[in-house]
Amino acid sequence: MNVRRSILLAIAFGLVTVGARAAPPAKVALQGGRIIPVVGPEIAEGTILIEQGKITVIGRKVKIPYDAMVVDVSGKVLFPGMIVPHTSGGLDRSNENLPVTPYLDVYDAIDPSSLSFEDALRDGTLAIHVIQGNSCVIGGLSRLVRPIGRTTDEMTIRPTIALKLSTSPKSGYDRMTQMATMRETFLELEYYLENLAEKRFEEKLKEDKKEIEVSPEEARKQGRGLIKDEHLDDKHRNLVKLTDGRLDAWIYCGSAMDVAPAIRTAKDNGFLDRTVFVLGTDAYRAVKELKAAGRPVVLPAGLVHQERDPITGELSETFVPKIIHDAGLLYALVPNASSSLGERYLTYQAARCMRHGIPRQAALEAITLNAARMLGVEDRLGSLEVGKAGYVVVFSGDPLDFNSWVEKAYIEGVLAYDRTEDVRLNELLGLEKKAAEKAAAEEPKSETPPAAKDSKEKKEKAKKEEAKKPVKKEPAKKVPEKKKPAEKEEKKEEKKPEKKPSESPAGEDG
């Protein structure tokens, strides 16, 4: 009875754990591929050993454990899983109507079944920073997720990355209203904390049964140290974490004139050293201010700023990453997910940077390691190094070659994507139909099967026997004469002329 109960409990536990994220296989060895680790030199015909979801060995001559699952990747290229540093893809709605919403969390709006995650996985993007859209004054909390999982919890790599802010006017606002709302929010936060600190100080004195013997200013000062997260309301809790240094800020600057207010806001409220600036194509003009701030930037998906001379009408183009790179700033690239052109791929964006004179190493870091640094996960993601998580993409060729594609993707050693099993892609490209036609063409053309032969011989024999039998002639059927109606016959007789007696028919004479 106890054994039976144990078995049932084990089955029930197994059914429950199946719903959770799949546990990584104990050991996986990707053998024989060209390794681009991003950090350090490339390794030809190398091997990556992943144990319990982490990379344990990288090199050419790797001793593979006998119990490891070996995957032959000869002729392929192994590359770190790429990272999208800023996107609202995967949310049911990217922006809110209210201007100030620091109490929101993208956790509640991420749709794990969104096709944007499927596309990201297909393109080799294995980590995505999902954040509220740019139409806000102060938005909600962001989250770093992997593009696979049935729930947001299963997808999460790191929760509560940053608060979203914007110094570019949201819909229906001008710049004065935008910045006035921003200042008012932080000013109101200060008033709220002063009142709460004084209240907490008084409560503490009552608990200790003491009387107030200090000034209100001193009471507020001492009361600040008594404030805990559970004492804060939802509206102010995340703003307090931001100003206290427990949250980062990602500030959107759509144009050059939005950069200075963003830097001033971050500096005045004590979070400039934890700020990432998300730039529009025009914001590169404020490169001196950005360099002075010394903070990382996320570049626009378009990469190119176009401007027409109002006098000559001549169109000029500026490649934004080159200017940012030459300024020595840390930067990361984003794809244009809404485009059907090459810019929807991070590898294409990096290749464009190389084309405009940016070194290959810098271009590769802009789609991997730099984003990991901005998100505070460089110890786990962004490169292929011992001790980091096994986020590995298997390319058919060099990642920056537009003719290459993703063949497989591993997340913590688990096969998350296989091109041969991509139903949607195979249907789109007609690969299943082509494979079936190829298989049919490769089959040896054999003679008629024996069963068909026997059937054919029987039919021929039956025909011959049928031909030998005498043919029985059936008597011709007499066609019955059609009798005319009596009335018609009478009418016919009436019409006959009567014969005269003197006349006789020929041949009657003697």
C-alpha positions in Angstrom: 0.0 0.0 0.0 2.8 2.4 0.9 4.6 1.6 -2.4 1.4 2.3 -4.4 0.9 5.6 -2.6 4.5 6.6 -3.2 4.1 5.8 -6.9 0.9 7.9 -7.1 2.6 10.8 -5.3 5.6 10.6 -7.7 3.3 10.7 -10.7 1.4 13.6 -9.3 4.6 15.5 -8.6 5.8 14.7 -12.1 2.6 16.1 -13.7 3.0 19.3 -11.6 6.6 19.8 -12.5 6.0 19.3 -16.2 4.1 22.6 -16.1 7.2 24.3 -14.7 10.2 25.3 -16.8 12.0 22.3 -18.2 15.1 21.3 -16.3 18.3 21.5 -18.4 20.0 18.2 -19.3 22.9 17.3 -17.1 25.5 17.7 -19.8 25.5 18.9 -23.4 28.6 19.2 -25.7 28.4 21.3 -28.9 31.3 19.8 -30.8 33.3 20.9 -33.9 32.0 24.4 -34.6 33.7 27.7 -35.0 33.2 29.6 -31.8 32.8 33.4 -31.7 32.9 34.1 -27.9 32.8 37.9 -28.3 35.3 38.1 -25.5 38.7 36.8 -26.6 39.9 35.2 -29.9 37.7 33.0 -32.1 38.2 29.2 -31.8 38.2 27.0 -34.9 36.7 23.5 -34.6 36.0 24.1 -30.9 33.7 22.5 -28.3 31.4 24.1 -25.7 30.5 21.9 -22.8 27.3 23.0 -20.9 26.6 21.4 -17.5 23.5 22.1 -15.4 22.8 25.1 -17.7 26.2 26.7 -17.4 29.2 26.7 -19.6 32.0 24.7 -17.9 34.6 24.3 -20.7 35.4 26.0 -24.0 38.2 25.0 -26.3 39.6 22.9 -29.1 40.6 19.8 -27.2 37.9 19.2 -24.7 37.5 16.0 -22.8 33.8 15.2 -23.2 32.2 13.2 -20.3 30.9 9.8 -21.3 27.4 10.8 -20.2 27.2 14.0 -22.1 24.8 14.5 -25.0 27.1 15.3 -28.0 25.8 17.6 -30.8 27.9 17.7 -33.9 28.1 21.3 -35.2 30.9 20.9 -37.6 30.9 23.6 -40.2 28.6 25.8 -38.1 29.3 28.9 -36.1 28.6 29.2 -32.3 27.6 32.6 -31.1 26.2 34.1 -27.8 22.5 34.6 -27.6 21.8 38.1 -28.7 20.0 40.6 -26.5 17.3 43.2 -27.4 18.0 46.1 -24.9 14.7 48.0 -25.4 11.3 46.9 -26.8 7.6 47.0 -26.0 7.0 44.0 -28.2 5.1 41.2 -26.4 2.9 43.6 -24.4 -0.8 43.7 -25.1 -0.5 47.5 -25.1 2.7 49.5 -25.2 1.5 52.8 -23.6 -1.0 54.0 -21.0 -3.3 57.1 -21.1 -2.1 58.3 -17.7 1.2 60.3 -17.8 2.6 59.1 -14.4 2.3 55.3 -13.7 5.3 54.1 -11.6 3.1 51.5 -10.0 2.7 49.6 -13.2 4.7 46.4 -14.1 5.1 44.9 -17.5 4.8 41.5 -15.7 1.0 42.0 -15.9 0.9 42.7 -19.7 3.4 40.3 -21.2 1.8 37.8 -23.5 3.9 34.6 -23.7 2.1 33.5 -26.9 3.0 36.7 -28.7 4.5 36.1 -32.2 7.1 38.7 -31.4 8.8 36.1 -29.0 8.6 33.4 -31.7 10.3 35.7 -34.2 12.9 36.7 -31.7 13.8 33.0 -31.0 13.9 32.3 -34.8 16.3 35.3 -35.2 18.7 34.2 -32.4 17.6 36.7 -29.8 17.6 34.8 -26.5 17.1 37.7 -24.0 14.6 40.6 -24.4 14.2 43.7 -22.2 10.5 44.4 -22.3 9.7 47.9 -21.2 6.8 50.3 -21.5 6.5 52.5 -24.6 7.8 56.1 -25.1 4.5 57.9 -24.7 4.7 58.6 -21.0 6.2 60.9 -18.4 7.0 58.3 -15.9 6.1 54.7 -16.8 6.2 51.4 -15.0 8.7 48.6 -14.3 10.5 46.7 -17.0 11.6 43.0 -17.1 14.3 40.9 -18.8 12.8 37.7 -20.3 13.7 34.8 -22.5 11.5 34.3 -25.6 10.2 30.9 -24.5 7.9 29.7 -21.7 4.2 29.3 -21.0 4.0 32.0 -18.3 5.8 35.2 -17.6 7.4 33.6 -14.5 8.9 30.9 -16.7 10.2 33.5 -19.1 11.8 35.8 -16.6 15.6 36.1 -16.4 15.6 39.2 -14.2 12.6 41.1 -12.8 12.3 44.8 -12.1 15.2 46.1 -14.2 14.2 49.8 -14.4 11.6 52.5 -14.5 10.8 54.1 -17.8 10.9 57.9 -18.1 10.6 60.2 -21.1 11.5 63.8 -21.7 10.0 63.8 -25.1 6.3 65.0 -25.1 3.8 62.2 -24.8 0.7 62.3 -27.0 -1.3 65.5 -26.2 1.5 67.1 -24.3 4.0 69.8 -25.2 7.5 70.0 -23.8 6.6 72.5 -21.0 3.8 70.3 -19.8 6.0 67.2 -20.0 8.8 68.6 -17.9 6.4 70.4 -15.5 4.7 67.1 -14.8 8.1 65.4 -14.3 9.2 68.1 -11.8 5.9 68.1 -10.0 6.0 64.3 -9.5 9.4 64.3 -7.8 8.5 67.4 -5.8 5.4 65.7 -4.5 7.5 62.6 -3.7 9.7 64.7 -1.4 6.7 66.1 0.4 5.2 62.7 0.8 8.4 61.3 2.3 8.8 64.2 4.7 5.3 63.7 6.1 5.7 60.0 6.3 9.1 60.4 8.1 7.5 62.7 10.7 4.7 60.3 11.2 7.0 57.3 11.6 9.1 59.3 14.1 6.1 60.1 16.2 4.9 56.4 16.1 8.3 55.3 17.2 8.3 57.7 20.2 4.8 56.4 21.2 6.1 52.9 21.1 9.0 53.9 23.3 6.7 56.0 25.4 8.8 59.1 24.9 8.0 62.7 24.2 9.1 64.7 21.2 12.1 66.7 22.1 13.5 67.6 18.7 12.6 70.1 16.0 10.3 69.0 13.1 13.3 69.1 10.7 15.3 66.7 13.0 12.2 64.5 13.4 11.9 64.2 9.6 15.6 63.5 9.3 15.5 60.7 11.9 12.2 59.4 10.6 13.6 58.8 7.1 15.6 55.9 8.5 12.4 54.3 10.0 10.6 54.1 6.6 10.4 50.6 5.1 8.9 49.4 1.9 5.7 48.2 3.6 5.1 51.7 4.8 5.0 53.1 1.3 1.9 53.2 -1.0 2.0 51.8 -4.5 2.1 55.2 -6.1 5.4 56.2 -4.5 7.2 52.8 -3.7 9.1 52.5 -7.0 9.9 56.2 -7.1 11.5 55.8 -3.7 13.5 52.8 -4.9 14.7 54.9 -7.9 15.9 57.8 -5.8 17.4 55.4 -3.2 19.5 53.6 -5.7 17.6 50.3 -5.9 16.2 50.9 -9.4 17.7 52.0 -12.7 16.1 54.6 -15.0 15.8 54.3 -18.8 15.0 57.7 -20.2 13.7 58.2 -23.7 15.1 61.3 -25.6 13.4 61.6 -29.0 15.5 64.6 -30.1 18.6 66.5 -29.2 16.7 69.1 -27.2 15.3 66.3 -24.9 18.8 65.2 -23.8 19.7 68.1 -21.5 16.4 68.0 -19.5 16.9 64.2 -19.1 20.4 64.6 -17.7 19.2 67.4 -15.4 16.3 65.4 -14.1 18.5 62.3 -13.4 21.2 64.4 -11.7 18.8 66.5 -9.5 17.1 63.3 -8.2 20.2 61.3 -7.6 20.0 58.5 -10.2 22.2 59.7 -13.1 24.8 57.0 -12.3 22.1 54.4 -13.0 20.5 55.9 -16.1 20.5 54.6 -19.7 19.4 57.0 -22.4 17.2 55.7 -25.2 17.8 57.9 -28.2 15.9 59.0 -31.3 17.7 59.5 -34.6 18.0 63.3 -34.0 19.5 63.0 -30.5 23.0 62.4 -31.7 23.4 66.1 -32.0 23.7 66.3 -28.2 26.6 63.9 -28.3 28.8 66.3 -26.2 26.2 66.3 -23.4 25.9 62.6 -23.5 29.7 62.1 -23.4 29.9 64.5 -20.4 27.2 62.4 -18.6 29.2 59.3 -19.3 26.2 57.0 -19.5 25.2 54.2 -21.9 22.9 54.8 -24.8 20.5 52.7 -26.8 20.5 53.7 -30.5 17.4 54.1 -32.7 16.4 51.2 -35.0 16.7 53.3 -38.1 20.4 54.1 -37.4 20.4 56.8 -40.1 19.2 60.4 -39.6 18.0 62.1 -42.8 17.7 65.8 -43.2 16.8 68.0 -46.1 18.4 71.4 -46.6 15.6 74.0 -46.5 17.4 76.2 -49.1 19.0 73.7 -51.6 16.6 70.8 -51.0 19.6 68.5 -50.8 19.1 65.4 -48.7 21.9 64.5 -46.3 22.3 61.3 -44.2 24.1 60.8 -40.9 25.0 57.3 -39.7 24.3 57.7 -36.0 26.3 54.7 -34.6 29.5 56.0 -36.1 29.2 59.4 -34.2 28.4 57.6 -30.9 31.2 55.1 -31.4 33.7 57.9 -32.1 32.6 59.7 -29.0 33.6 56.6 -26.9 30.1 55.9 -25.5 28.8 52.5 -24.6 26.0 51.7 -27.0 23.7 48.9 -28.0 21.6 48.3 -31.1 17.9 47.4 -31.4 16.1 45.7 -34.4 13.2 47.3 -36.2 10.6 44.6 -35.5 8.0 46.3 -37.6 10.1 46.2 -40.7 10.1 43.4 -43.3 13.6 44.4 -44.4 17.0 43.4 -43.1 17.0 45.9 -40.2 14.6 43.6 -38.3 17.7 41.4 -37.6 20.3 42.4 -35.0 23.0 40.8 -37.1 22.1 43.0 -40.0 22.3 46.1 -37.8 25.8 45.1 -36.7 26.8 44.4 -40.3 25.7 47.9 -41.2 27.9 49.3 -38.5 30.9 47.5 -40.0 30.0 48.8 -43.4 30.3 52.4 -42.1 33.7 51.9 -40.5 32.9 50.5 -37.0 35.3 47.6 -36.0 33.9 44.1 -36.1 34.5 43.6 -32.4 32.6 46.7 -31.5 29.7 45.7 -33.8 29.4 42.3 -32.2 29.5 43.7 -28.7 26.7 46.1 -29.6 24.2 43.2 -30.1 25.4 41.1 -27.2 27.7 42.2 -24.3 26.9 45.9 -24.2 23.2 45.3 -23.7 24.1 42.8 -20.9 26.2 45.4 -19.2 23.3 48.0 -19.4 20.9 45.4 -17.9 23.3 44.3 -15.1 23.5 40.7 -16.3 27.0 40.7 -17.9 28.0 38.0 -15.4 25.4 35.6 -17.0 24.8 36.7 -20.6 26.4 38.5 -23.5 29.4 36.3 -24.3 30.5 32.7 -24.3 32.7 32.3 -21.2 33.2 29.7 -18.6 30.7 30.3 -15.7 28.1 32.0 -17.8 24.7 30.6 -18.7 24.5 28.4 -21.8 22.8 30.8 -24.1 24.2 29.6 -27.5 23.0 30.2 -31.1 24.2 27.9 -33.9 24.5 29.8 -37.2 24.9 28.2 -40.6 27.7 30.7 -41.3 29.2 33.9 -40.0 26.5 35.8 -38.1 27.2 39.1 -40.0 26.8 37.4 -43.3 23.3 38.0 -44.5 23.2 34.6 -46.2 23.6 32.9 -42.8 20.6 31.8 -40.7 19.9 30.4 -37.3 19.8 26.6 -37.2 19.6 25.9 -33.5 19.4 27.9 -30.3 20.2 26.7 -26.7 18.9 28.3 -23.6 20.8 27.1 -20.5 21.7 24.0 -22.4 18.1 23.2 -23.5 17.4 23.1 -27.2 14.9 26.0 -27.5 14.8 26.2 -31.3 15.5 23.9 -34.2 15.0 25.2 -37.8 14.1 21.8 -39.1 11.1 21.7 -36.7 10.0 25.3 -37.3 6.5 24.5 -38.6 5.6 28.1 -39.6 8.9 28.7 -41.4 8.8 25.4 -43.2 5.3 26.1 -44.4 6.2 29.6 -45.5 9.2 28.4 -47.5 7.5 25.2 -48.7 10.3 23.1 -47.2 8.1 20.2 -46.3 6.7 20.0 -49.8 10.1 20.2 -51.3 11.4 17.5 -49.0 8.5 15.2 -49.9 9.1 15.8 -53.6 12.9 15.2 -53.2 12.2 11.9 -51.3 9.8 10.8 -54.0 12.4 11.6 -56.7 15.1 9.7 -54.9 13.1 6.5 -54.6 14.3 3.8 -57.1 11.8 3.3 -59.9 10.8 -0.3 -59.6 8.7 -2.5 -62.0 5.1 -3.2 -61.4 4.6 -4.8 -58.0 3.9 -8.5 -58.0 0.3 -8.0 -56.7 -0.4 -5.6 -59.5 1.1 -8.1 -62.0 -1.1 -10.9 -60.7 -4.2 -8.7 -61.0 -3.3 -7.7 -64.6 -2.7 -11.4 -65.6 -6.0 -12.5 -64.2 -7.9 -9.8 -66.1 -6.2 -10.7 -69.4 -7.0 -14.5 -68.8 -10.6 -13.7 -68.1 -10.8 -11.7 -71.4 -9.4 -14.6 -73.4 -11.8 -17.1 -71.9 -14.7 -14.7 -72.6 -13.5 -14.5 -76.3 -13.5 -18.3 -76.7 -17.1 -18.8 -75.7 -19.6 -19.1 -78.6 -21.7 -16.0 -79.1 -25.5 -16.8 -78.8 -27.4 -15.0 -81.5 -30.7 -13.8 -80.2 -33.7 -13.9 -82.7 -34.5 -10.5 -84.1 -37.4 -9.0 -82.4 -40.4 -8.3 -84.6 -41.5 -4.7 -84.6 -45.2 -4.6 -84.1 -47.1 -2.7 -86.8 -48.8 0.3 -85.7 -52.5 0.1 -86.3 -54.1 3.3 -87.4 -57.3 4.4 -85.6 -60.6 3.3 -87.2 -61.7 6.8 -87.8 -58.7 7.6 -89.9 -59.3 4.4 -92.1 -62.9 5.4 -92.7 -61.9 8.8 -93.7 -59.4 7.3 -96.1 -62.0 5.1 -97.7 -64.4 7.9 -98.1 -61.8 9.8 -100.0 -61.4 7.0 -102.6 -63.1 7.8 -106.0 -65.9 5.3 -107.1 -65.2 3.2 -110.3 -67.5 3.5 -113.3 -69.2 0.2 -114.5 -68.0 0.7 -118.2 -64.4 1.0 -117.1 -62.5 -2.1 -116.2 -59.1 -2.5 -115.0 -56.3 -3.4 -117.4 -55.8 -7.0 -118.1 -59.5 -8.0 -117.5 -60.3 -8.2 -121.3 -60.5 -11.6 -122.7 
